[in-house]
């Protein structure tokens, strides 16, 4: 596996998640491009932004959350897994369940709130 500069536990979790959503390294096309936004000379000189494309599905992710390329590679793979899960599982994906729970909580709060 790739060195992301993270703990072994986080890398193992990502590897397991990639395996469950059938995301293989051989199916990923990875490019490094220059990031945009604040950062000055460092941003202008280094290619820390990661652009991943999953060839079988055509899904693409561009990640520039961190200032380091290693972390951006990790975040991009994590986001690509989320997108594949949403596409394959739909309402059963972990992200969809999380959003559904938030919606339910908001509805409960609205019902409890007194009308003034």
Secondary structure, 3 states (H helix, E strand, C coil): CCCCCCCHHHHHHHHHHHHHCCCCHHHEEEEEECCCCCCCHHHHHCCCEEEEEECCCCCEEEECCCCCHHHHHHHHHHHHHHHHHHHHHHHHCHHHHHHHHHHHHHHHHHHHCCCC
